[in-house]
Amino acid sequence: MKNIQHNTALQIWGAPLLLALLTLFGLVAALVGTGIWHGLAWLALTVPVAACIGYGWLKPRKERSTRRPTHSANDQGPRK
């Protein structure tokens, strides 16, 4: 029997929750605050954008370059 590892809710939703809270803080700070709050809002909104670029664009490119095809280009399957 396989050993199945169960993740807690915090392990699954921790990073998305943190990104959501940073986004919410950044948007509210940009709308309501002045001065230093605009800088903090800019910084808080940079983190989710950087995470999206890192995991959505850069990581798949790295995986594509390291993946190897499971069959050759000339493999047509069983011959009839």
DOBA-244292 format. One record per residue: residue number from 1; x, y, z of N, C-alpha, C in turn. Coordinates in nm, 4 decimals, m for minus. Layout:
  pos       npx       npy       npz      capx      capy      capz       cpx       cpy       cpz
  NUM         X         Y         Z         X         Y         Z         X         Y         Z
...
// end
This chain:
  pos       npx       npy       npz      capx      capy      capz       cpx       cpy       cpz
    1    0.0840   m0.1184    0.0000    0.0000    0.0000    0.0000    0.0884    0.1245    0.0000
    2    0.0495    0.2243   m0.0752    0.1285    0.3467   m0.0854    0.1134    0.4320    0.0392
    3    0.2217    0.4985    0.0738    0.2202    0.5904    0.1868    0.1769    0.7275    0.1344
    4    0.0579    0.7709    0.1697    0.0026    0.8971    0.1211    0.0295    1.0053    0.2245
    5    0.0896    1.1150    0.1781    0.1177    1.2281    0.2663    0.0040    1.3291    0.2539
    6   m0.0538    1.3654    0.3667   m0.1620    1.4626    0.3687   m0.1070    1.5992    0.4088
    7   m0.1430    1.7000    0.3327   m0.1015    1.8362    0.3638   m0.2098    1.9067    0.4436
    8   m0.1670    1.9951    0.5313   m0.2632    2.0730    0.6075   m0.3157    2.1864    0.5203
    9   m0.4224    2.2481    0.5648   m0.4809    2.3600    0.4901   m0.3813    2.4754    0.4785
   10   m0.3031    2.4980    0.5826   m0.2051    2.6072    0.5777   m0.0943    2.5780    0.4764
   11   m0.0544    2.4518    0.4629    0.0463    2.4167    0.3636   m0.0067    2.4357    0.2217
   12   m0.1336    2.4098    0.2030   m0.1924    2.4222    0.0696   m0.2250    2.5680    0.0364
   13   m0.2863    2.6390    0.1287   m0.3381    2.7732    0.1022   m0.2513    2.8848    0.1591
   14   m0.1384    2.8537    0.2214   m0.0544    2.9561    0.2837   m0.0023    3.0604    0.1862
   15    0.0604    3.0161    0.0791    0.1165    3.1098   m0.0184    0.0079    3.1901   m0.0911
   16   m0.1003    3.1270   m0.1400   m0.2054    3.2082   m0.2029   m0.2693    3.3083   m0.1067
   17   m0.2851    3.2689    0.0190   m0.3413    3.3607    0.1184   m0.2476    3.4786    0.1432
   18   m0.1191    3.4522    0.1521   m0.0214    3.5601    0.1711   m0.0221    3.6560    0.0519
   19   m0.0280    3.6011   m0.0693   m0.0327    3.6874   m0.1885   m0.1611    3.7697   m0.1919
   20   m0.2720    3.7103   m0.1506   m0.3989    3.7838   m0.1476   m0.3935    3.8968   m0.0451
   21   m0.3373    3.8704    0.0726   m0.3279    3.9744    0.1760   m0.2341    4.0874    0.1335
   22   m0.1229    4.0528    0.0694   m0.0323    4.1569    0.0191   m0.0996    4.2417   m0.0880
   23   m0.1759    4.1780   m0.1753   m0.2479    4.2517   m0.2796   m0.3517    4.3443   m0.2184
   24   m0.4276    4.2932   m0.1235   m0.5291    4.3748   m0.0568   m0.4657    4.4936    0.0143
   25   m0.3577    4.4682    0.0884   m0.2885    4.5767    0.1567   m0.2372    4.6800    0.0567
   26   m0.1773    4.6326   m0.0513   m0.1215    4.7243   m0.1513   m0.2280    4.8111   m0.2161
   27   m0.3413    4.7524   m0.2490   m0.4484    4.8298   m0.3126   m0.5092    4.9322   m0.2164
   28   m0.5344    4.8903   m0.0926   m0.5924    4.9833    0.0055   m0.4934    5.0944    0.0390
   29   m0.3662    5.0601    0.0570   m0.2657    5.1611    0.0886   m0.2504    5.2614   m0.0251
   30   m0.2587    5.2150   m0.1489   m0.2466    5.3058   m0.2629   m0.3659    5.3994   m0.2733
   31   m0.4847    5.3504   m0.2393   m0.6044    5.4331   m0.2500   m0.6188    5.5317   m0.1346
   32   m0.5867    5.4886   m0.0145   m0.6146    5.5685    0.1044   m0.4932    5.6487    0.1507
   33   m0.3739    5.5879    0.1415   m0.2555    5.6510    0.1996   m0.1909    5.7545    0.1104
   34   m0.1009    5.8300    0.1712   m0.0189    5.9261    0.0980    0.1239    5.9143    0.1488
   35    0.2174    5.9653    0.0711    0.3566    5.9650    0.1135    0.4157    5.8248    0.1157
   36    0.4607    5.7827    0.2336    0.5266    5.6533    0.2493    0.4339    5.5372    0.2131
   37    0.3044    5.5547    0.2294    0.2086    5.4490    0.2000    0.2088    5.4126    0.0519
   38    0.2342    5.5090   m0.0345    0.2415    5.4771   m0.1772    0.3612    5.3882   m0.2071
   39    0.4720    5.4150   m0.1403    0.5895    5.3289   m0.1566    0.5655    5.1889   m0.1032
   40    0.4995    5.1792    0.0119    0.4669    5.0481    0.0678    0.3673    4.9733   m0.0204
   41    0.2733    5.0471   m0.0777    0.1768    4.9847   m0.1686    0.2476    4.9305   m0.2922
   42    0.3389    5.0074   m0.3464    0.4151    4.9642   m0.4629    0.4946    4.8387   m0.4309
   43    0.5580    4.8370   m0.3154    0.6364    4.7211   m0.2731    0.5470    4.5983   m0.2517
   44    0.4323    4.6185   m0.1873    0.3413    4.5066   m0.1603    0.2834    4.4502   m0.2896
   45    0.2583    4.5340   m0.3885    0.2022    4.4865   m0.5152    0.3073    4.4257   m0.6075
   46    0.4341    4.4503   m0.5777    0.5413    4.3917   m0.6570    0.5574    4.2427   m0.6266
   47    0.5331    4.2022   m0.5031    0.5535    4.0628   m0.4631    0.4626    3.9667   m0.5412
   48    0.3316    3.9899   m0.5500    0.2484    3.8976   m0.6293    0.2852    3.8948   m0.7777
   49    0.3246    4.0089   m0.8316    0.3645    4.0131   m0.9726    0.4917    3.9316   m0.9928
   50    0.5873    3.9462   m0.9015    0.7116    3.8695   m0.9107    0.6850    3.7199   m0.8955
   51    0.5924    3.6831   m0.8083    0.5576    3.5415   m0.7914    0.4938    3.4858   m0.9181
   52    0.4078    3.5640   m0.9815    0.3444    3.5190   m1.1059    0.4476    3.5020   m1.2162
   53    0.5411    3.5943   m1.2263    0.6454    3.5834   m1.3279    0.7347    3.4633   m1.2988
   54    0.7718    3.4468   m1.1725    0.8622    3.3383   m1.1368    0.8024    3.2005   m1.1559
   55    0.6797    3.1811   m1.1141    0.6185    3.0490   m1.1215    0.5363    3.0268   m1.2470
   56    0.4938    3.1330   m1.3117    0.4109    3.1165   m1.4300    0.4859    3.1235   m1.5600
   57    0.6009    3.1904   m1.5593    0.6711    3.2097   m1.6849    0.8105    3.1474   m1.6818
   58    0.8877    3.1756   m1.5776    1.0245    3.1266   m1.5738    1.0332    2.9780   m1.5410
   59    0.9560    2.9293   m1.4476    0.9646    2.7896   m1.4090    0.9222    2.6952   m1.5211
   60    0.8106    2.7206   m1.5917    0.7771    2.6306   m1.7026    0.8830    2.6287   m1.8128
   61    0.9483    2.7399   m1.8390    1.0547    2.7412   m1.9397    1.1697    2.6510   m1.8970
   62    1.2051    2.6561   m1.7688    1.3124    2.5729   m1.7183    1.2739    2.4258   m1.7276
   63    1.1488    2.3928   m1.6957    1.1033    2.2550   m1.7038    1.0996    2.2067   m1.8483
   64    1.0628    2.2944   m1.9411    1.0590    2.2563   m2.0825    1.1980    2.2213   m2.1330
   65    1.2995    2.2945   m2.0871    1.4340    2.2698   m2.1369    1.4940    2.1437   m2.0779
   66    1.4461    2.0987   m1.9615    1.5015    1.9788   m1.8999    1.4204    1.8541   m1.9306
   67    1.2973    1.8700   m1.9781    1.2149    1.7538   m2.0107    1.2655    1.6856   m2.1360
   68    1.2572    1.5551   m2.1354    1.2967    1.4790   m2.2533    1.1736    1.4113   m2.3116
   69    1.1690    1.3995   m2.4420    1.0527    1.3342   m2.5023    1.0466    1.1873   m2.4619
   70    0.9237    1.1358   m2.4505    0.9057    0.9970   m2.4114    0.9202    0.9035   m2.5301
   71    0.9143    0.9564   m2.6514    0.9330    0.8748   m2.7711    1.0083    0.9573   m2.8738
   72    1.0637    0.8909   m2.9694    1.1380    0.9625   m3.0733    1.0413    1.0198   m3.1774
   73    1.0890    1.1141   m3.2531    1.0059    1.1793   m3.3544    0.9681    1.0820   m3.4657
   74    1.0513    0.9796   m3.4905    1.0228    0.8837   m3.5976    0.9355    0.7691   m3.5517
   75    0.9079    0.7604   m3.4244    0.8281    0.6503   m3.3724    0.6823    0.6693   m3.4117
   76    0.6312    0.5800   m3.4924    0.4931    0.5867   m3.5386    0.4046    0.4861   m3.4666
   77    0.4575    0.4182   m3.3684    0.3802    0.3170   m3.2977    0.3953    0.1816   m3.3658
   78    0.3118    0.0855   m3.3291    0.3234   m0.0489   m3.3890    0.2874   m0.0470   m3.5372
   79    0.3636   m0.1199   m3.6125    0.3384   m0.1278   m3.7573    0.2350   m0.2352   m3.7851
   80    0.1518   m0.2078   m3.8855    0.0472   m0.3048   m3.9213    0.0854   m0.3831   m4.0425
// end
